[in-house]
Amino acid sequence: MLKHLGIGGMADVLLGGPMGSRASSARRAQRIQARGTPRTCGFIRMLMDEARLAANLHHQHIVQVHDVGEAGGEYFIAMEYLHAEDVRTIL
């Protein structure tokens, strides 16, 4: 991970470098469960349901999900990184 981008209700958003063997020069955004959020089955299911739903959406104005899973006890969603202002800053 290269830097912390922000935090939402369920997850921290981090900037990461290329992933896996098909890595290009593209950076990735990665959401991991936010510190202090409950590590209950219900919460994890909700995060994974969001990831599965987002992975099935394909549109030029929606970032693409590249990977979803768990590593070292941390659940994550790895997605396309879009360099832009966040909504909080715009508002």
N, C-alpha and C positions, 0 to 999 in steps of 0.2 A: 504494500500500500504506500502511495506517495504522499497523500495528505488527507486530512479530514475536511469534507465539504459542508456538512451540515447534519442536523438531527431533526427527525420527524417524530410523530407520535409513537411509532413502533420500532424505528430503526435509525442507526447512524448511517450516513452516506459517506463513503470513502472513495478517493480517486486511486485507481490502480493502473498498472502498466498492462502490456499485452498478456494474454492468457494462452496456455496450452501450445500444442504443436502447430496449430494453424494461426499462430500469433502474427499479427501485422504490426505496424507502428501505432495502431489505434490504442487509445487509452480506454479503460473501462471504469464505470462507476459500480461500486459494490455496496449493497445495503446489508448490514448485519444487525442483529437484534440489539437495540439500545440498552445501555447499562441501566439497571434499575427496573427494567420491565420484567414482569413475571415469567419464569421459565416453566410455565404449565403446558400441558398437552394442548389445551384449548388455544393458548396464545400461539404456540408453534404451528398448530393447524391453520390458524387464521393467516399467519405470515406465509405459509406454504400455499394456501388457497389463493392469496393475492398474487403470488409468483406464478402459479399455474395459469391464472386468468390472464395476467399480463403477457405471458409467453404465447398465448393464443391470439393476441391482438397484433395485426400486421397492417400498419398504415404509415405513410411518410411522416406524419406528425406525432408518432408515438415511438419512444425509444424501444429498441428490441432487447429482449431478455436473451442472454447467451448461456446462462447456467443457473441452476438452482440446486441447493443441497446443504450439506452439513459437513464441517471440517473442524476437528478438534473441539467438538461440543458447541460450536457456533453455527447457527443457521444463516444462510446468505442467499442473496439474489444478485447475480453478476449481470450487468446490463450495459448497453451502449452508453457512452459518455457524450453528452451534448454540452458544449461550452456555451453558456448563456447566463444571464442574470437569473437568480432564483426568484420565485414569486414573492417571497417575503420582502426582498429588497425592492421589487417593483411596486408593491403595495405601499 
